[in-house]
Amino acid sequence: MGHHACCAPQPWCMPMFLVPLPWPCTPWPQTLVRNIAVDAASPSAEGLVGGAGPVRLTLEYLVEPGAAAPEVRIGVVSGGATTDWQATALTPGYRTLEPLGPVAAGSKVILKATDALARLRWCETVCC
């Protein structure tokens, strides 16, 4: 895991349409960045994945030195099924994990953290 510059030349960062958009998409298909974040004051957050097709999630988290038991959890609820991901015994510092997914449009994502700051990001393609 490591920090990557925004939209480094990776397949999941390149502007491409992997799913057919409803055409004509008037006036232009747009990519919207969405995110949810958690911290000590708000250790849990939920979000809705929308858009015209599946997305890939990126997780960022920061563990401060001296954190007692840092932990980050992600849940994805889609079509009546729940998928969980969990990281424990995290070391101090900033980390990214990308891409997680794909996650279908219409899914609910749940982010939880203990003794850490965390943010979950994704991009949705919509017709505007």
VOVEX-844923 format. One record per atom (N, C-alpha, C): residue in three letters; z, y, x. Coordinates in steps of 0.2 Angstrom, whole numbers, padded with zeros to 4 digits, always signed. Layout:
AlaZYX
...
This chain:
Met+0000-0006+0004
Met+0000+0000+0000
Met+0000+0006+0004
Gly-0004+0011+0002
Gly-0004+0017+0006
Gly-0007+0023+0002
His-0006+0029+0004
His-0009+0035+0001
His-0016+0035+0002
His-0020+0036-0003
His-0027+0037-0002
His-0029+0044-0005
Ala-0034+0047-0002
Ala-0036+0054-0004
Ala-0039+0053-0011
Cys-0039+0058-0015
Cys-0041+0058-0022
Cys-0049+0056-0022
Cys-0050+0051-0025
Cys-0057+0048-0026
Cys-0060+0047-0019
Ala-0057+0043-0015
Ala-0060+0041-0009
Ala-0066+0036-0011
Pro-0071+0035-0007
Pro-0076+0031-0009
Pro-0075+0024-0011
Gln-0072+0023-0016
Gln-0070+0016-0019
Gln-0073+0015-0025
Pro-0075+0009-0027
Pro-0079+0008-0033
Pro-0075+0010-0040
Trp-0068+0010-0040
Trp-0064+0012-0045
Trp-0064+0020-0046
Cys-0066+0023-0041
Cys-0065+0031-0041
Cys-0072+0034-0042
Met-0077+0030-0042
Met-0084+0033-0042
Met-0086+0035-0050
Pro-0089+0040-0051
Pro-0091+0042-0058
Pro-0096+0037-0060
Met-0095+0032-0064
Met-0100+0028-0067
Met-0097+0025-0073
Phe-0102+0023-0078
Phe-0101+0021-0084
Phe-0102+0014-0085
Leu-0096+0010-0085
Leu-0097+0003-0085
Leu-0097+0000-0092
Val-0096+0004-0097
Val-0097+0002-0104
Val-0101+0007-0107
Pro-0105+0005-0112
Pro-0110+0009-0115
Pro-0106+0014-0119
Leu-0108+0021-0119
Leu-0105+0026-0123
Leu-0109+0027-0129
Pro-0106+0029-0134
Pro-0109+0031-0140
Pro-0114+0036-0139
Trp-0121+0035-0139
Trp-0126+0040-0138
Trp-0129+0042-0144
Pro-0131+0049-0145
Pro-0130+0053-0140
Pro-0123+0056-0139
Cys-0121+0056-0133
Cys-0114+0058-0132
Cys-0115+0066-0131
Thr-0113+0070-0136
Thr-0115+0077-0136
Thr-0108+0081-0134
Pro-0109+0086-0130
Pro-0114+0087-0126
Pro-0114+0083-0119
Trp-0109+0080-0118
Trp-0108+0077-0111
Trp-0102+0073-0111
Pro-0103+0067-0108
Pro-0097+0063-0107
Pro-0092+0066-0102
Gln-0086+0066-0103
Gln-0081+0069-0099
Gln-0076+0064-0096
Thr-0073+0065-0090
Thr-0068+0060-0088
Thr-0061+0064-0088
Leu-0056+0062-0092
Leu-0050+0065-0092
Leu-0045+0061-0088
Val-0041+0065-0084
Val-0035+0061-0081
Val-0029+0062-0085
Arg-0026+0056-0086
Arg-0020+0055-0090
Arg-0014+0052-0085
Asn-0008+0054-0087
Asn-0002+0051-0083
Asn+0004+0051-0087
Ile+0008+0047-0085
Ile+0015+0047-0087
Ile+0020+0047-0081
Ala+0026+0050-0082
Ala+0030+0050-0076
Ala+0037+0049-0078
Val+0041+0046-0073
Val+0048+0045-0075
Val+0052+0047-0069
Asp+0059+0048-0070
Asp+0064+0050-0065
Asp+0071+0048-0067
Ala+0076+0050-0064
Ala+0083+0049-0066
Ala+0085+0051-0072
Ala+0082+0057-0074
Ala+0084+0060-0081
Ala+0080+0057-0087
Ser+0074+0054-0085
Ser+0070+0051-0090
Ser+0067+0045-0087
Pro+0071+0039-0087
Pro+0069+0033-0083
Pro+0064+0029-0087
Ser+0061+0031-0093
Ser+0056+0027-0096
Ser+0051+0032-0100
Ala+0045+0030-0100
Ala+0040+0034-0103
Ala+0034+0029-0105
Glu+0031+0031-0111
Glu+0025+0027-0114
Glu+0019+0032-0114
Gly+0013+0028-0114
Gly+0007+0032-0115
Gly+0002+0028-0118
Leu-0003+0031-0121
Leu-0009+0027-0124
Leu-0015+0028-0120
Val-0018+0022-0119
Val-0024+0022-0115
Val-0030+0023-0121
Gly-0034+0028-0120
Gly-0039+0029-0124
Gly-0046+0029-0121
Gly-0051+0032-0124
Gly-0057+0033-0121
Gly-0062+0028-0123
Ala-0068+0028-0120
Ala-0073+0023-0122
Ala-0073+0016-0119
Gly-0069+0015-0115
Gly-0069+0008-0112
Gly-0062+0007-0108
Pro-0062+0001-0104
Pro-0056+0000-0100
Pro-0055+0005-0094
Val-0049+0005-0092
Val-0047+0010-0087
Val-0044+0006-0081
Arg-0043+0009-0075
Arg-0039+0006-0070
Arg-0033+0011-0069
Leu-0027+0008-0068
Leu-0021+0011-0067
Leu-0020+0012-0060
Thr-0017+0018-0058
Thr-0014+0019-0051
Thr-0007+0021-0052
Leu-0003+0018-0048
Leu+0005+0019-0048
Leu+0006+0023-0042
Glu+0010+0028-0042
Glu+0013+0031-0037
Glu+0021+0031-0038
Tyr+0024+0030-0032
Tyr+0032+0030-0033
Tyr+0035+0033-0026
Leu+0041+0036-0027
Leu+0044+0039-0022
Leu+0052+0036-0022
Val+0054+0033-0017
Val+0061+0030-0016
Val+0064+0035-0011
Glu+0070+0038-0013
Glu+0073+0042-0008
Glu+0078+0038-0003
Pro+0079+0040+0003
Pro+0083+0036+0007
Pro+0090+0035+0004
Gly+0093+0029+0004
Gly+0100+0028+0001
Gly+0100+0026-0006
Ala+0094+0025-0009
Ala+0093+0023-0016
Ala+0097+0016-0016
Ala+0101+0015-0021
Ala+0105+0009-0022
Ala+0101+0003-0023
Ala+0097+0003-0028
Ala+0093-0003-0031
Ala+0086-0001-0034
Pro+0082+0002-0030
Pro+0076+0005-0033
Pro+0071-0001-0036
Glu+0068+0001-0041
Glu+0064-0004-0045
Glu+0059+0000-0049
Val+0053-0002-0050
Val+0048+0001-0054
Val+0045-0005-0058
Arg+0044-0004-0065
Arg+0041-0009-0069
Arg+0036-0005-0073
Ile+0030-0009-0075
Ile+0025-0007-0079
Ile+0024-0013-0084
Gly+0023-0010-0090
Gly+0021-0015-0096
Gly+0015-0013-0099
Val+0011-0017-0101
Val+0005-0016-0105
Val+0005-0020-0111
Val+0004-0016-0117
Val+0004-0020-0123
Val-0003-0019-0126
Ser-0006-0025-0127
Ser-0013-0024-0129
Ser-0015-0030-0134
Gly-0017-0029-0140
Gly-0019-0035-0144
Gly-0014-0039-0145
Gly-0008-0037-0146
Gly-0002-0041-0148
Gly+0001-0045-0142
Ala-0002-0044-0136
Ala+0001-0047-0130
Ala+0004-0042-0125
Thr+0009-0044-0121
Thr+0012-0039-0116
Thr+0011-0042-0109
Thr+0009-0038-0105
Thr+0009-0040-0098
Thr+0014-0036-0094
Asp+0018-0039-0090
Asp+0023-0035-0086
Asp+0021-0036-0079
Trp+0023-0030-0075
Trp+0023-0030-0068
Trp+0029-0027-0065
Gln+0032-0029-0060
Gln+0038-0027-0057
Gln+0038-0027-0050
Ala+0041-0022-0047
Ala+0042-0021-0040
Ala+0050-0020-0038
Thr+0053-0024-0034
Thr+0060-0023-0033
Thr+0061-0023-0025
Ala+0067-0021-0023
Ala+0068-0021-0016
Ala+0063-0016-0012
Leu+0062-0010-0015
Leu+0057-0005-0012
Leu+0060-0002-0007
Thr+0056+0000-0002
Thr+0059+0004+0004
Thr+0058+0011+0003
Pro+0062+0015+0006
Pro+0061+0023+0005
Pro+0054+0025+0007
Gly+0052+0030+0004
Gly+0046+0033+0005
Gly+0041+0034-0001
Tyr+0035+0037+0000
Tyr+0030+0037-0005
Tyr+0025+0032-0004
Arg+0023+0029-0010
Arg+0018+0023-0010
Arg+0014+0024-0016
Thr+0008+0021-0015
Thr+0003+0021-0021
Thr+0001+0014-0021
Leu-0001+0012-0027
Leu-0003+0005-0028
Leu-0009+0006-0033
Glu-0015+0004-0030
Glu-0021+0005-0034
Glu-0026+0000-0033
Pro-0031-0001-0037
Pro-0031+0000-0044
Pro-0027-0006-0047
Leu-0023-0005-0052
Leu-0021-0010-0057
Leu-0025-0010-0063
Gly-0027-0015-0065
Gly-0031-0015-0071
Gly-0036-0021-0071
Pro-0041-0021-0075
Pro-0042-0016-0080
Pro-0037-0016-0086
Val-0037-0011-0090
Val-0033-0010-0096
Val-0037-0008-0101
Ala-0037-0011-0107
Ala-0042-0009-0112
Ala-0040-0003-0116
Ala-0045+0001-0118
Ala-0043+0006-0123
Ala-0040+0004-0129
Gly-0035+0008-0131
Gly-0030+0006-0137
Gly-0024+0002-0134
Ser-0023+0002-0128
Ser-0017-0002-0125
Ser-0011+0004-0124
Lys-0005+0001-0125
Lys+0001+0005-0124
Lys+0003+0004-0117
Val+0004+0009-0113
Val+0007+0007-0106
Val+0014+0010-0106
Ile+0019+0006-0103
Ile+0026+0008-0102
Ile+0028+0008-0095
Leu+0031+0014-0093
Leu+0033+0014-0086
Leu+0041+0015-0086
Lys+0044+0011-0081
Lys+0051+0012-0081
Lys+0053+0012-0073
Ala+0058+0016-0071
Ala+0060+0016-0064
Ala+0068+0017-0064
Thr+0070+0014-0059
Thr+0078+0014-0057
Thr+0078+0016-0050
Asp+0082+0022-0049
Asp+0083+0024-0042
Asp+0076+0026-0039
Ala+0071+0028-0042
Ala+0065+0030-0040
Ala+0061+0035-0044
Leu+0057+0039-0042
Leu+0052+0043-0046
Leu+0046+0039-0046
Ala+0043+0039-0052
Ala+0036+0035-0052
Ala+0032+0039-0057
Arg+0025+0038-0056
Arg+0020+0041-0060
Arg+0014+0036-0061
Leu+0012+0035-0067
Leu+0006+0030-0068
Leu+0000+0035-0070
Arg-0005+0034-0067
Arg-0011+0038-0069
Arg-0017+0034-0070
Trp-0022+0037-0074
Trp-0028+0033-0076
Trp-0033+0039-0079
Cys-0039+0037-0079
Cys-0044+0041-0081
Cys-0048+0038-0087
Glu-0049+0042-0092
Glu-0052+0040-0098
Glu-0059+0044-0099
Thr-0064+0040-0101
Thr-0071+0043-0102
Thr-0072+0044-0109
Val-0073+0050-0111
Val-0074+0052-0118
Val-0080+0056-0119
Cys-0082+0057-0125
Cys-0088+0061-0127
Cys-0085+0068-0130
Cys-0086+0073-0127
Cys-0084+0080-0129
Cys-0089+0084-0132
